[in-house]
Amino acid sequence: MKWFNRDWIKKNLKMLIIGLVVSFGFLAVIVISFGINDDAMLLDATQGMVYAKDVSLNTKIPGRIATVFVEEGQEVKAGDPIVEISSEELVAKESQLLALVEQAKAGVGASEAVLEMANGNYTLAQARIEQATAGVEASKSQRDMAKAVNDKASNGARSQQVAQAESAFTLWQSTYNRAVILYDGGAISLQKLEEIQTQMVVSEQTLAMAREGAREEDKDAAFAQLSMAESGIVASEALLSQAIEGANIALAQVNQAQAGLLASQGKLEQAIAGLQEVQVYLKDTVITAPMDGIVTTINSDEGELVSTGTSIGTVSNLDKCWVNVNLDEDKLNGLKEGQSVDVKLLAFEGQTFTGTVVTINKLPDFAIKKATNDNGNFDIISFGVKIELENYEETLRPGMTAIIDFNLGSEKDVDEKL
């Protein structure tokens, strides 16, 4: 026959065998499924699936897997390394940022030194202002004194001083006239007469000076002192202006130095933040076990490129497993939390496990439309039930098919708890 070709069969023998194996496997699954459903129907049982606490290990950073520290089935403790991602680029970035941090620290130190110097200059400028202000006040005092001397020299003595000098001269003149009479009569000595005469002459000269005022040379000297004092005020005020201007410049330098320091501190904070971010990433290059358990899957090999969020593997805690089922409301009668039920697993033929009902949902999960001949036109509501299984020997695995017979369960545990 044309359709029968031995060469074609030889070339495709492997594909034919695989196809037959897949077909038989598919038939086996169908048969087993029918068997499960039949058992469930015969026992009035419910089918569920075994679950365990699984944590997926994901990478936060992209890269190439450098090392895989564990194998599937290996027990691990929380914090044990599972996989390490290559981190050459992050190490280089860390070194770069460390240098930037040191550079920024040096910048902050230099800015602080500049600010300290500017503050010192400003303090010195304020001291110069105080000194110049004191100089202005001293110059004004000298000017006032020189002006008083000049006014006195220019205007002569006051009328009161002239009157006083006239009274003194009149007194000594009268005294001298009486003394002459006394001397002629031999009542006083010549020496006493001469002393009185001398006092009269002095009082006469004093009166003449009071009437004439200061001499021209004294007036010139007083005017020169006043001019010098006024020049001193101008010079002192100029020094004060220079001191104030210097203080303003020093204050501007202080403000500039403060701004420079803030900028340097900002660069340092930015560099430190970048360094901390890279160090966090470096820490994340080693993916560790999040809990005690067993490595159930490893999805990547050494040298493989992974992207952010890629699942590297799974760690499972198999100490306690549970089965989730959706139980129709017509089967909830008599079922209580804490009740024991029998659980059978396809993976362990002929073996029965004991489970405990730990949760019966308060709200329904979904509705199932039953056949009309079973319940008329009403829907049957389903409630989620969680059954906990002790897995002492860690023989149970997530994903196993479980058959729960609620009718065979014992209420002994419930009675004891109640």
Beta strands, then each sheet from edge to edge (+ up, - down):
strand 1: 46-58
strand 2: 63-68
strand 3: 75-76
strand 4: 81-85
strand 5: 286-288
strand 6: 293-298
strand 7: 305-306
strand 8: 311-328
strand 9: 340-345
strand 10: 352-360
strand 11: 366-369
strand 12: 379-390
strand 13: 401-405
sheet 1: 3+ 6- 8+ 1- 13+ 9- 10+ 12- 11+
sheet 2: 5+ 4- 2+ 7-
end
